[in-house]
Amino acid sequence: MNQAVNPDTQAIVVDEVFPHAPAVIWKALTSGELIGRWLMAPKGFEPVAGSRFTFQTTPAGEWDGTIHCEVLEVVPNERLSYGWKGGHEGNEGYGSKLETVVTFTLSKAETGTRLRLVHFGFVLPKNDTAYRNMSEGWKKVVKRLDSVVAEEASSQTLH
């Protein structure tokens, strides 16, 4: 992806260590049913580069609330990246046009697996509202992801 460096483009970064193996976290990142438990229910998600899927959120103004995504990169148990596009050119604030990329990277940590989430491409000031809301939102989402991963890990040890 050749993007010119834009000083007004911001990224949200959330970095957490989970006390679980990468494979368990990977399953939660790449299973549509599990994604629906910690983020939003995806429609048409497949962890295959080039596949397209959508999320549905609250509509605003001329935007119908659909987030259009395309899987950009899949490296099992290491990296998942997808384009995240939504909003409408005619909207200001919530629902303004957004063209970003979300990347989840897993790496070994002393106490388990480090998850680094980077949501890149917020153009400021146009995407100020999305950047502020999603900065807080991704922190909550990662906490929910941690809960889902913990449930999955305990159910695996019970079987």
Buried (B, 14 or more C-beta within 10 A) or exposed (E): EEEEEEEEBBBBEBEBBBEBBBEBBBBBBBBBEBBBBBBBEBBEBBBEBEBBBBBEBEEBBEBEBBBEBBBBEBEEBEBBBBBBBBBBEEBEBBBBBBBBBBBBBBEEEEEBBBBBBBBBBBBEEBBBBBBEEBBEBBEEBBEEBBEBBBEBBEEEEEE
